[in-house]
Structures are given as C-alpha cells and as structure tokens.
Amino acid sequence: TSFDRLKAIADTAFIFEPHTHVLRGPYGRPNIGGNDLSRSANMAYNYAVVWYITREKKYADKAINIINAWTQVLWHLDYNDAKLLAGWTGHILCNAAEILRYTNSGWQQKDITGFTDMLMTVYYPLMRFYYPQANGNWDGAIIHAIMAISIFTDNRKMFDNAVDHFLHAPVNGSLFKYIYPSGQCQETMRDQAHVQLGLGEFAGAA
C-alpha cells in the first residue's frame, strides 16, 4: 500500500521552477524559491526510490532532471531560515543522488561533478559552522545534511566533524543537549511539532 501511494505520487505531473537566489524568512515569510526547492528535493528522492524498485528508466530521468536543473541554476540560499532550509533539503538531495550514481541510471559524470560542486559551494559553506544560536532542531537538520554531503563527496574529515557535533557539541544542537536525562526534549515546552522535527533529523543522522 505504501508503495502504491509512492508510485501514484511519482506518476503525477510535477512542475517546479529552479531559482538562482532562494530566500526564506522567519516562518517561511518571505519565501522565494524555498517551497520549490523543498518540493524538488522530495520529488527527486521519490523518483529515485521508485526507479530503484521498478527499474523503469523514466523515473530515473525525472530525478536526474530535477537535480540537474537546480545544479545549473542555484547560487545561494539567504535570509533568516536559509541554514534550516539547506539542512532540510541537503540530505534528501544527497540520498537521491546516491541512488542515481550507483544504479546505472544514466546520470552523466559531468552532471555528478556539477552537483558535487553545488554542494560544496552553495550548501556546505552555509552550514559548516552549524547554527548554535537557534533551537536544536536546526543543528539536527544541519548535522544530517553535512553527514550526507560528506558521504557523497567521500570526505572523512567533514563526516567526523558532524559526528562529533552530534555527540559532543556543548550547544543546543547536539544529542545530549537536545534530549534531557528525563526523556523530555529541549523544545518540549514549545510544541510537539518542533520536537518531532528535531528527533526526526537526529534519527536520520544516526
């Protein structure tokens, strides 16, 4: 049943617009290109998973089209929530890209190189120092994304840094600061949606 739902999503027409400059403000206001980037990352991953399961080339082509389109256009993410958006979308794009790179999908080496360059010039510089000023769900997403980028680029030093931040950083965005000994979370008194977001990102990184 879950696969049928995923397949139905993958068989629905998907229209997106890559942006050169993506802006996302507090609580998504303003939002210029942010929704397109989030939807594109999710759909690229959906297509990649359906391609992996079915081996129907059209799904690989759709995933490749999305990733290549953003690779060729995106220059930077900016404004208040830029780091959070990069964290949310970075690991999803990388996971889609991993599937495509290792399954004879037809993704060309020049495009893989272009995507790698985009990760290292647009995504990683924005996230490399994390964001300890914010609630821990931000660093949870950033850790998740940096780990995915480090795996895709085979960068052990970057990976180890993310793991160290995950386990030991004395700031909001580490596991022992986010989850208290009582089992409650740093954002429990805020709302459960942010708690679930944070736990989801830490679990994904794990």
ABEGO torsion letter per residue (X at the ends): XAAAAAAAAAABBBBBBBBABBBBBBGGOBBBGAAAAAAAAAAAAAAAAAAAAAGBAAAAAAAAAAAAAAAAABABBBEAAAAAAAAAAAAAAAAAAAAAAAAGAGBBAAAAAAAAAAAAAAAAAAAAAEBAABBAAAAAAAAAAAAAAAAAAGBAAAAAAAAAAAAABABAABAAAABBAAGBBAAAAABAAAAAAAAAAAAAAX
